[in-house]
Amino acid sequence: MNLKVFPILAALTSSSNAIDKNIQKISIPLNAPFFDLDAAVHTQWTDSIQRVKSLEDSCPEPAPFFDFLINIREDIGVDLFDDILELRLIDMAFFVKVVKSVVFNEGRDEDEFIGIDDVRLDRRIKESHLHQEGFWGDVKLVGVHGVELENYDDLWRTIEIVFGLNETEAQERASQIHTLIENSSISFDHPIFSMNAVSVADFDMILLGEGLFHFFEEREIGDGGPLYAHAHEYGHTLQVQKGIPMTPFNTTAKNSRYSELMGDAIAAYYLVHTRGERFNDEDVKDMIETAFSVGDCAVNSDGHHGTPAQRACAAIWGASQSFADDSNTGTIVVGSVESSLAPVSSANDFVAGFDD
């Protein structure tokens, strides 16, 4: 197990009356071995959640996912929304699943359920995942649900490991979280607790949160949406596997955008390829709408992932590369990362095409 130092500061304080205001911030001790989950869970989805707190978007019209989050914030209340962010509860269910899988070796692949309650879609995503393992390489697929937080023992031992607390301190934190949720207007299965899709490349793992499926459902986005979200995370895993430099530009915002747009293109490449998911016209429409929906206009932010138009454009570009390669299928070796196809091997084209 390749354990790493996990040097982040975690602000586990809150202004809510349900939280003990005398509790001080806790931080990861520099000698506490743990993998770098903090960077992994900071994705296009959670960056949008963070921007909702300050209403930082600046698009002429809010991107659909940003608008969806604004409605959640208004529905549950600003104070509770802010407490959830302060307590890292948009990340905690993902921490729980990784700790259970990697540290305690708990959970069987066949017991994982992806999404809300759609057995057909769960099966299609799992079939797509198995197919991508042959197309790109082996990666574990995990479903994440807000109810992961309801198990007190799972919660406190995750806090103990991730945040380097002793058992008593971790149990106190878990109790505070339970008190907050149980005394609020929402329950553990609220989508805010699982509104993410995460690639943990160090452990070849992709985690798909149930919360995203509520967004797809509300927007009436079909299978192409969640399949895109899944393939996008696979794309990030591939970037790491191939050692693609992720910092070709001189600003963090540009590098972040570059990485995300390439993830869009890799996803689209696989999804429309005749030896990939073979998307039909309706699936392609859902894929492009999803890519557009998660765009942002915070172009100078370190967490900028591309404007809505750029996200859609990157997906279209990746699909077009796939169509071109389909005319010469002999160039593709299934299961070989090194064969890895136009969006990845054309990284320089990405710099030229998406640089300002």
C-alpha positions, 0 to 999 in steps of 0.5 A: 500500500503506497501511503502518503503524507496527507498535509491539509488543514481541515476546518471542522468548526461551525457557526451552527448552534448544533456545533460546539463553537469551542472546538478548535480547528483540527489539522493533519499532522505532518507525520500522519500517513494517509493518501492524498484524498484532499486533491482528489475530491476537489473536482469540477463538481465540488468546486461548483459547490464551493462557488455557490457559497460566494455566488462566484460564477459570473456567467451571463446565465448560471450554468445548469449545475450551478443553478441546481446547486443554488436551488439546493442552498435556498431549499436547505438554508444558507446556514446549514449549507455553509455548515456542511461545507465547513465540516467537509460533509460534501467530501466525508462520504467519499472519505468513508468509502475509500477508507473502508475499501483501502484500509479495512478491505471492506465492501464487495464489488458486487454489492456496489450500487451506482446511482439512486434506484435505477437498476437498469442504469446501474447495470449499464454503468457497470457494463460500461466500466468493465468495457473501459477496463478492457479499453483503458485499464483496470480501475475499481468502481465504487458507488457513494451515497449520503447514507454512508455517514449514518453509520456512526462507527464507519464515520468516526474511524474515518475521521480518526484515520483521515484527520489524525485524531485519537479515538475519543476526539474522532467520536466527538466529531462524529457525534457533532456531525450526527447532531447537526444532520439529525436536528436539521431539515434534511436526512443523510440521503440528501444529494448534497452529501454525495454530489461528486464523481472522483478519480483516486488515481493512486488506488485506481479507483473511481467513485460516483456519488448518488447526488449527481444522479439527482441532477441528471434526473431533474434536468431529464438528462438520459444515460449519456450524462452519468456515463459521461461523468464516469468516463470523464473520471476514467480519463483523469486516471488515464492522464496519470497512467500515461504521465501526461504533464498537467501544468503546461501553462503559467497559471493554475487556472489554465492548467486546471482547465487544460486537465478538465477539457482533456478529461472531457475529450478522453471521455467523449472519445471512448463513449462514441467509439465503435469499440467503446460505448457506441453512443447513439445520437440521444446519448451524445446529446446528453453527454454534450449537455452534461459537459456544458452544464458543469462549466464555469465562468470563474476564469481566474479561479484556481479551480476553473474547469472551463466555460460551459461552451469550452466543456461542450466543445472539448467533448465534441472535439474528442468525439470527432477524434474518435470518428476519425480513428474509427476509419483506421481501427488498426491503430487501436490496440484494445487494453493497451494504455500506450495505444491511447488514442487521439485526445491523449496522444495529441496533448500538444494539440490541446495546448494549441487549441485551448490556450488563450 
